[in-house]
C-alpha cells in the first residue's frame, strides 16, 4: 500500500528544507504544528477534536501528563486509539535526538 500523497508531500518538504528544520532555532512547537499534526491527520486521526468529543474520547491529548517510574512526566502528545496509549516524547525529531515512544 503506497503512502498517502499528503505524507509524501511532507517528506518532500522536509527534504527540500532539511537544513532549516535541523537548525537549533526550529523549535518543538514548529515541528509538531508543521509535521507531526499533519502526519497524523493524513493517517485519519482527529488531531484538533473536530468531532467535539469530551477529552476522555479524544484521539490526541496535547501536553498530557503520564506517570513513569513514580513521577509525572509531560510528553508533547498522547496519541490514543482504542483507549490504548502511544505517547510520543520528543525534543526535536529532526535533530540527532531519538524519537522516544513509550
Secondary structure, 3 states (H helix, E strand, C coil): CCCCHHHHHHHHHHHHCHHHHCCCCCCHHHHHHHHHHHHHHHCCCCCCCCCCCCHHHCCEEECCEEEECCEEEECCEEEEECCEEEEEECCCCCCCCCCEEC
